[in-house]
Every structure is written in structure tokens, then in C-alpha cells.
Amino acid sequence: MDSPKASEASSAAPLSDQPAQASIARVYDAALGGTDNFPIDRQVLEQVRKVAPEVNDLAWSNRRFLGRAVRFLTDQGGIHQFLDCGSGLPTAENTHQIARRIDPAARVVYIDNDPAVVAQSEALLADDELCRVVDADIFQPARVLGSKTIRSHLDFSRPLALLQVGTLHHYVGDDGAELMRQYIDALGAARDASAVVDSSCCWASTGRRGRAHTQRRRTLPSRRRF
Ligand SMILES: C[S@@+](CC[C@H](N)C(=O)[O-])C[C@H]1O[C@@H](n2cnc3c(N)ncnc32)[C@H](O)[C@@H]1O
């Protein structure tokens, strides 16, 4: 499948020249057929391809899963605000674009700790009142949840979707479940009507309707699954 990234990404701030190290955001971009990557990122992608020849398909499966989850939650889950953790380099089907086809007032906060991701996202979303970009480590939930930007833009007393798509396998600690528990606890009273999505499974409780949606799809190897 052709990447829809190039036209939108080209309007963003340029990436810095020839980085010394690969970044997972750019390696993922290369796997999606994007243009925001460097030789060092493509070298890493080729190493991954040796052990996972289907890596490009896996990346696209992951991306399509994100799209299905956001559509489902906006359309059928009654959720209109999203905390997108580890959002990656901007592509044409981003969370806010997908959600807004159903609800033009959907609100999104994108979080990433890759400087290029943050710079490009800020450039693309500078005039978007319903989106925010936060530079933070998603594996430090207390800091993320204490962010003034996040707290002022999203209402944690209302249903909210926490997206951890293509991210949790980057966590190398052995307390991943506790980490996620902190996020889930922060959903507070709205927890039963909220959703937590990761790319190995998606569970969404939609309150009285009690509808559960489960998807099991392995993407890249996970260190922990919960
Ligand atoms: C494989 S990409 C997934 C992008 C997007 N969520 C998707 O599924 O299409 C992983 C993203 O998570 C980000 N990431 C990895 N570890 C992170 C951390 N500790 N804090 C914030 N972002 C992180 C990377 O920079 C990258 O953009």
C-alpha cells in the first residue's frame, strides 16, 4: 500500500540533518513507506526485517488497528477525547483526523518524547485548537498525568480513550502492569465509560450498553502483555 504520509509531512518543520542514532519513530516511518527517515533508520529497519520479514505489513496492521479503534470508540463508544501516547511522526490518518470525521469537536492530546515527532506535530497542529502536543516520557505516568496541558485540555471526569498503540513493547521494566494501573486509576469515575487501547488488545467498556470489543493482534514482539 502506498504511504499517504508525504504530502502532509512535507508541510511540517524539516527533520534535523543526519542523526547519529536511529529513532524508533523514524524506523516506524520507514516501515510505513514514509519519507521522514534517514539511512541509519533504514539500516535498523533492514535488521528488523531479517528476523521479521513482514515488518512493513506489521507496521501497517498496527496503523490500521489504531484507525479502527478510534473510529469504533468515537462512533459506538461515546468517546470524544483521546490521550494518544507515543503518537509517532505525523501521518495522514492521525487520531484527530479519524475521530473528527465522526465528531468534529473531538479533542486529542498527542504525547511523544522524540524531538522530531514533537517538532513536526507542533508545526502541523499549531492552528488546531482541539489538539495539543506534549513532550513527555509515557512510561512516567505520574508526570504525564500531572501535565497542566493534558489536564486543561482533556476532562478526566468524562469518558476518555487512552491509546498505547505500538508503544508498550518499548518498555523494558518489569512493572508494566503497575504503570498502566496508574493511567487507568486516573480515569476515575469515568473509568467504566472510558477505554484503554493497545495494539495487542483493545478493551472498551461503554457503560450501560456494556459492549466489549476485543482484538488480539500481535505486532512487534512484546516484552510484556497485559
Ligand atoms: C512504533 S511508534 C508508534 C506510533 C503510533 N502510536 C502508531 O501506532 O502508529 C512508537 C512511538 O512511541 C514513541 N515512544 C517510545 N518510547 C516513548 C516514551 N518513553 N515516551 C514517549 N514516547 C515514546 C516513539 O518516539 C514513537 O513515536
The ligand as a MOL file (V3000), in Angstrom:
LIG
                    3D

  0  0  0     0  0            999 V3000
M  V30 BEGIN CTAB
M  V30 COUNTS 27 29 0 0 0
M  V30 BEGIN ATOM
M  V30 1 C 6.1320 2.3350 16.8030 0
M  V30 2 S 5.7760 4.0560 17.0080 0 CHG=1
M  V30 3 C 4.0040 4.0080 17.1620 0
M  V30 4 C 3.3550 5.2750 16.6720 0
M  V30 5 C 1.8220 5.2860 16.7300 0
M  V30 6 N 1.3530 5.1330 18.0900 0
M  V30 7 C 1.2250 4.1980 15.8730 0
M  V30 8 O 0.8510 3.1490 16.4100 0
M  V30 9 O 1.1330 4.3630 14.6750 0 CHG=-1
M  V30 10 C 6.2520 4.2670 18.7380 0
M  V30 11 C 6.2700 5.7260 19.1700 0
M  V30 12 O 6.3890 5.7570 20.6070 0
M  V30 13 C 7.3190 6.7670 20.9530 0
M  V30 14 N 7.9050 6.4230 22.2500 0
M  V30 15 C 8.6740 5.3410 22.5520 0
M  V30 16 N 9.0160 5.3730 23.8530 0
M  V30 17 C 8.4670 6.5130 24.3680 0
M  V30 18 C 8.4900 7.1050 25.6670 0
M  V30 19 N 9.1370 6.5310 26.6800 0
M  V30 20 N 7.8070 8.2590 25.8450 0
M  V30 21 C 7.1510 8.8560 24.8130 0
M  V30 22 N 7.0980 8.3390 23.5730 0
M  V30 23 C 7.7700 7.1820 23.3490 0
M  V30 24 C 8.3340 6.7840 19.8240 0
M  V30 25 O 9.0460 8.0110 19.7320 0
M  V30 26 C 7.4460 6.5220 18.6160 0
M  V30 27 O 6.9820 7.7330 18.0670 0
M  V30 END ATOM
M  V30 BEGIN BOND
M  V30 1 1 1 2
M  V30 2 1 2 3
M  V30 3 1 2 10
M  V30 4 1 3 4
M  V30 5 1 4 5
M  V30 6 1 5 6
M  V30 7 1 5 7
M  V30 8 2 7 8
M  V30 9 1 7 9
M  V30 10 1 10 11
M  V30 11 1 11 12
M  V30 12 1 11 26
M  V30 13 1 12 13
M  V30 14 1 13 14
M  V30 15 1 13 24
M  V30 16 1 14 15
M  V30 17 1 14 23
M  V30 18 2 15 16
M  V30 19 1 16 17
M  V30 20 1 17 18
M  V30 21 2 17 23
M  V30 22 1 18 19
M  V30 23 2 18 20
M  V30 24 1 20 21
M  V30 25 2 21 22
M  V30 26 1 22 23
M  V30 27 1 24 25
M  V30 28 1 24 26
M  V30 29 1 26 27
M  V30 END BOND
M  V30 END CTAB
M  END
